[in-house]
Amino acid sequence: MTNVLIVDDEKIEREGLKYLLSREEGERKVFEASNGKQALQIIRTEDIQLILTDIKMPHMDGLELSRRAKEENPALQIVIFSGYSDFSFAQEAIRYGVTEYILKPVNPDDFHKVIQKTEKEIDRRKKKESQEIKGKNFLQQYFLQNYLYSGKTETLEKAKDMIDLDKWNGWHCGILIESDVAFFDTAEENLENEIQKELRRVCFYLNLNARQSLLLFQDVYCDYQLVANHLYNYMKRKYRDSFYLAVSRKFEGCECLPEILEQLEQQMEEKFYHPEKHVFSNEDDVLKLSVGEVQDSQIMQMISEDITRKDTEQLRRHFECLKEKYHDNTQYSAMYIKFVFSNVIQELFQENQFSGERRLEQEVERLYKCKNIMEILAVTEDNIKEYEAFLERSMSTSRNEVATVKNYIYQHYEEDLNLEMLAEKVYLSSGYLSFIFKKETGMNLNRYIRVFRMEKAKELLCSTNMKVAQISERVGFANVSYFCRSFREYYGSSPESYRKGTGEDEQTS
């Protein structure tokens, strides 16, 4: 579809040009103006690609219109019609960037040739612009994915020479989407546009692997918990698969993006302990309250979950919350404070192997003999330290289980691998395997599988003559188009370019 603007003060002349256009192949939307001033108003409100204008008009002639129109949009194609065969008009028109100069009365054959030529140039420019947009999006995705996982300032330094990092600094919230199946492997390519249309807001879409994608938003004043709930309901209604969403805290500046992704992945771990929930927020009601307003039962629930997950970092955080609440608080009785902290110790002893190493009754009795809050805190902290030491000793077993999972991935990477199936192989819960795998390898299981598949794909490209489609299937991708997109985002070049050894050129072109 080409948007054409016909400018002539004579209606009969405009009708004649419209008739000639109707005889040409292709689709066009035609706008009309009776003088240059009207034409400029249309150019500013409509996406005009081609102007057909008379040279002699009241208020503003065709040459002045051409000059000002080109200032508005240098890519405009302009054809001037005139009954004056003065060569000086043609010279002036060319100086203003006019594409063609046609004498009146218009010869239909000449008109046909000019329209074909100008629309061919319009199509060429459109394709070039589309390629440039795709290239910019690819560079955004390539550098962003690298920075999210590496956190290296060198990546930012390299990126700023090729892309506009102001866009990255404009993001203020992230939503991580995760599926129980390899949904993004076979998802429609216009999924990004569908999401933006449904949410009625612009966001940056980044696919992380076959099961995870990240959305980054610019709005500061927005309830993203509400946005995530809306998106979850839409995804569930349309695709019927199981989805989980994690909402980040509000943030400023692109430097903190790796930390934001880390937090989102940690929040996503909650799905193993709250199977009834599908949207997880970093700003839950408990965290919005001041320390004094938080109920002890809420903190104890979080501590219980920390121990179940063997997440000592969060355990310390929630213990500090209790510690801050009671350290200088005199409104509670000493007996009640002992009761609260004895519950922390009892939660620690829910771990059977740990309880076998230490006796619960002795530790609780020791706590109740304390004379002040400092002693109570010291006894509780002693037990937390012992629990941390116990987990450190037990990590050797966990390392064996992680090694078993890694070996299974090495042997079966072409199959549909998922956390639940791998957890069954080592007789662990999905949540615990996810936790120890990331602790041991530094990356979550989905990303580990993707990285390994990318390495195998690179190896096959360099050492065999297999077709790209065959390699895609060989390394566990059901969709060759998704494989090519993932490979390009990971290595910075397409599989074909990488095989030919031109990958680096593609990154920097």
N, C-alpha and C positions, 0 to 999 in steps of 0.2 A: 504494500500500500504506500503510494506516494502522495504527500500533501502538496497540492499545487495552488499557488495564488496568482490569479489573473488580474492585472491592473491596467485599466483603460477608462478614460472618461466617456467613451462612446459605448453604450450598452450593446449596440449591434455588433461592434468589434469583439466585445467579450463573449457574446453568444457564438460568434464565428469560431473563436479559439476553443470554446467548450465543445463545439461540434467536432472540430478536428481531433481534439483529445479523445472524444468518445469512440473514434475509429481506431485508436491505438490499442494494442493488447495490454493486459495488466489492469490492476485496480488502482484507482486514484480518488482522493477526496478533494473537491475543487472549492476554493474560496474566491470571492470577488471583492474588488475595491475600485472605486471610481477615481481615486487620486492617490498620490504618494503618502499623504498624512494618514488616510484610512488604512493603507497598506501597512505602514509601520505599526499601527495599533494591532493589526491582525498578527503580524510577525512576532510581537511581544507576548501574545496570548496563545498562539497555536504553534505547533511544531512544523513549520513550513520548510520543505526541502527544495522546492523549485518555484521560481518567480518568472512569470511571463508578463512583461510590462511594455506599454507604449512609451516612446521617448518624449512626446510632447503632451503635457497635461497641466491643468491649472494647479496652483498652490505649491506643487513640488513635481519637477519633471522626472523622467525615468533615470537620468544620470545621477541626480541628487539622491533619489530613492535607492539606487544601486549602492552608492557610497555609504549611506547610512545603514542600509540593510546588512552590508558586509561587516560593518562595525558591530552590529548586533550578533551576527552569526557568520563567521568567515567561511563556513562550509557550504553556505547557500549556493545553489546553482541559479544563475540569472540569464534569461534570454530577453534581449531588447528587440522590439519591433518598431520600425519607423518608415515613413514614406519619404524620408530624406536620404538621398544616396551620397551625402557628403561624407567623405572618408574621415574627416576630423571627428565626426560623431563616433565612428567606429573606434578610432584611436583613443578617444576619451573613455568610451565604454570599457575597452580592454584595460585601461589604466585603473579603473574602479573595480576590476575583478569580474566583469561580465563574461559569461561563458561563450555566448553566441550573439551575433548581430544579424537580424533578418529584415529584409526590405519588404514593405507592403506594395502591392497586395501579396499576401502570403501564398507561396507555391506549396501545395499539399505534400509533394515529394520532399521538398526541402524541410518542411515542418517535421515530417516523419523521421528524417535522418537526424535532425537536431534533438528531437525528443528521445530517440533511441540512444544517442550519444550521452545526453545529460543524465538520463535515468540509469544508464550503465555506470556512470561515475558515482551517482547516488548510491547504487547497490554496492559498489566497491568500497565507498566510505563507510557504509553501514557494517559491512563485514569486517573492515579494519577496526572500527570502534568496538564491535562485539568481541573481536579477538583481544583487543587491548583491555577491555573490561574483564574478560576471562583470565588474561595474564595477570592483571592486578589482583584479582580474587585468589588466583593460585599462589601468588607471592605472599599474600596475607596469610593464607592457610599454612603454607610451608614454613614461614618464619614463626608464626604464632604457635604452631604445634611444637616446633623445636624449642621455643622459649618456654612454653608451658612445662615441658618435661625436663629441660636442662637448667632453667633459671639463670643462664649465663648472660652477663652484661654484654659480652662480645656479640651475642646473637642480636641484641637490640642495636648495637652499634652498626652491625652489618645491615640490619633491616632498615634503619633510618635513611640509608643511602639509596634504597630502592622503593620504599613505600612511605606513605604519610602516617607517621606514628601518632599524629594528633587524633586519628580515629580511635586508636587503642586507648588513648588517655580519656576519651569520651565515654568509655564503658564504665558503668557503676554497679552492675549486678550481673550475676551469672546463674543460669539454671542448667543443671546436668540432667540429661534424660538417659535412663538405662532400661533395657529390655531383657527379659528372661531368655529370649531367643536371639539369633543373629538377624535381628530386624533390619538394621541399616545396610546389611549386605544386599538385600533384595528390595529395599524401599524405593519408591518412585523418585526420579531425579529432581522433580519439582517439589519435593517435601518441604524444602526451605521456604518456598513461596507460599505453600499451603499453610504453613505454621504462621507466617507473617500476616497472611490474609485473615486467618481465624482470630489471631490476637489483636488485629488492627493496630499493629505497631511494628516498626522496623527493628530488626535484631541481626546480629552477625551469627551465622551458623557455621559450626566447625564439627565435622565428624571425627571422632577419636578412634573408634574401632567398630567392628560389626555390631556391638551391643551398646555403644555409648556415643552420644553427641552432646555438644555444649552450645548453649545459646548465651550471647552476651548483649546486654541492653544498655541504652543510653539514659533513659529517664531517671532522674534522681528522685522525684516525688511520685512514687508509685508503690503500691502494695504488691510486691512480687509473689507473696504467698498466694494472693488471689489469682494472679496471672498463672502461676503453676497449677493451681486447682483447676482452672479453666482449661489449660492445656492438657492436663491428665484426662479430664472428662472427654475432651475432643479425641485424643489418641485412642482411648479405650473404646469410644463409640465407633470410630471409623475403622480401626485395625484389629480390634478384639484380642490383641496380645496383652500380656501383663507388662505394665510400665511403672517405673518409679522415677520420681523427680526430687532433686535436692536443690534448695534455693540458697544462694550465698548471702553473706552479709553485704551491706553497701560498702563500696570501696572507692578510692581515688588513685588514679595513676596506674599505668600499665606495669610498673615494677613489681606490684604485688600479685600479678596474675598467677604465677606458679603456686604461691601460697593459697590463693583462692581455689585453684583446682584441687590442691591437697585437702583443703577443708571440705570441699564438695564430695570428694571420694570417701572421706571419713564419715560424713553425714550419711552417705549412701549405704554404709555398713549397717545402719539402723534397720534396714529392711529385714535383716536376719532375726532381729529381736522383736520387731513389731510387724508381723506379717499382714496385719489388718490395715496398716498405713501404707500410703503410696506417695505422699508428698512430705518431705522432711525439710525443716527450716533451721537455719543457724540462729534464728531469733525467736525461739519458742517462748511461750509466756513465762516460763521459769527464769530464763536468762534475762528477760526484760525487767524482772523485779529486782529491787534492792535486796542486799543480803538479809536484812532484817525481815523482809516480807516473805521470803521463801520458806515454805513449810518443810519441817524436818523429814516428813514422809516423802516429799518430792526429791530431796537430796539423797535420801537413803535408796530410793528407787534407782536413781542415776548411779549411785555407788554400786548397787547390786548388779546393774547391767555392765558397769566397767569391769567388775570382777569376772562376770560370765564371759566377757570378751577378752579377759586378761589384758586390758588396756590400762597400763599403769600410769600413763600420762594423764588420761582423763580422771583416773582414780585420785591422783594427786590434786588435780584441779578442784574436784568436788570436796575432797577432804579440807582443802584450804578454805572453801566456802563455809563449811561447818566451823572450822577453826576461827575464822573471822567473826562469825556470828556470836560465838560464846566466849571469845578471849577476854573481853572487857565487859561482859554483860552480867549484871548483878540481879536482874529480875527473875532469873530462873534458880530453882533450888539446886544445891550441889548433887542431891540424889538423882534429880532429873537429868542433869548434864552427864553424870556417870552412865545413866541408862542410855542416853543418846549415843555416846561413844562406845559403849559396850556392844551396841548394835553393829557398829562398823567392824569391830573385831569378829563378831559372830558371822558377819557376811564374808569376811576373809576366810573363815574356817569352813565355809560351804564348799570350798575346793578340797575334795576328799584327800588327795595326796598331801596337800599342805597340812591338813588337820592331823595326818598321820605322823608328821614330823614334830608337831607342837601340840600341847594339850590345851584345849579351849577353856576348860574350867579354871586352870591355873592362871591364864591370862586375864580372864574376867575377874577373878578374885583379886588379882594384883591391881587391876584398875579400880575396884571398889574400895581398896585400901588407900587410895590417893587422898592427899589432904587439900589440894588446890587444883585449879584449872591447868596450871603449868605441868603438874605431874600427870594429870589425865591425858593431856595432849602428848606428853613424852611417851607414855605407855602405848597409846594408839599408834604413834609414829613408829615406835620400835617394831610393832607387829606389821605395819605396812612395809617397812624396810626388809623384814624377814620374808614377807610375801614376795617382794621384788627379787630378792636373792634366790628364793625358791623357783621363781619363774625363769630366772637366768640359768639356773642349773638344769631346768627341764627343757630349755631351748635346744639342747643337743638332740633330744628325741624329735622335737619339732623340725629340726634341720633335716633329719632323716626322712620325715614325711614330706617335706618340701622337695627334697632331692628325688623322692619317688614320683611326685607329681611332675617335676621337670622332666624326668626321664620318660614318663608316659607321653608328655607333650612332644618330645623329640622323636618318639617312635610313631605317634599317631597324629601329627600336625595336619594331615590332609583330611581328617575327620571333623565332624561337628563337635567341638570341645566346649564344655561349659562347666561352671563352678560346681554345680550340684553333682554332676557325674564324677568329676575328679575327686570331690570330697568323699564320695562313696568308696572310691578306690583305696583310700587311706583310712577309712572308718572314722572320719571327723565330721563335725557339723560344717555346713557351708560357711557360716559366719566365722568360725575359728580358723578354718583353712584360709579364708580370705585375709584374716588378720595376720596370721603367721607368715603367709606367703609374701605379703607386702613388707613385713618387718624384715624378712630374710633377704628378699631380692631388691627391695626399694621401689617396686612398681606393682600395681594391682594385676590380677591374673589375666584380665582381658587384654591389657596392654602388653603383658609379657608374651601372650600367644601371638598377638599382632606383630610384635618386633621379631619374634622367631620366624614367623611366616615370611616377613619381608626379607630377612637375611637369606632364607632358603630360596626365595624367588630370585634374589640378586645372584646367588650361586648358580642357579639353573640358567639364568640369562647369559652368564659369562662362560659357562662350561659346556652348554649343550646347544643344539639347534632346534630345540622344542619351540613350537609356536607359543605366542603369548597366552592364547586361550587354554592351551594344554598346561602351561605353567600355573595359570590361575587356578585351574581345577586341582592340580597336583599339590598346591600349598593350602588348599582348604577354602577357596573362595567360590561360592556358588554363582556369582555374577561377575563376568569378565570386565564389564564396564566399571563396576565398583572396585575391582582389583586394580585396574589401571589408574583410577582416581586416587586410591589409597597409596599406590606405589609412588605416584607423582608428588603427593603431599609429604610422603616420608623421605624420599631421596632427592626431591627437587627436579625431577625429570621423568618423562614417560618411560615405560619399559623399553620401547623401541630405541629411544635416544640413548638410554643407559647402555643398551647392548652395543650400539654403534660407537660409544665412547664420547658422545656429545652432550652428556647430561649437564656438565658445568656451564656450557654455553647457554643452555636453556634457562638455567637459574638466573643468569646475569643479563640475558638479552633484553 
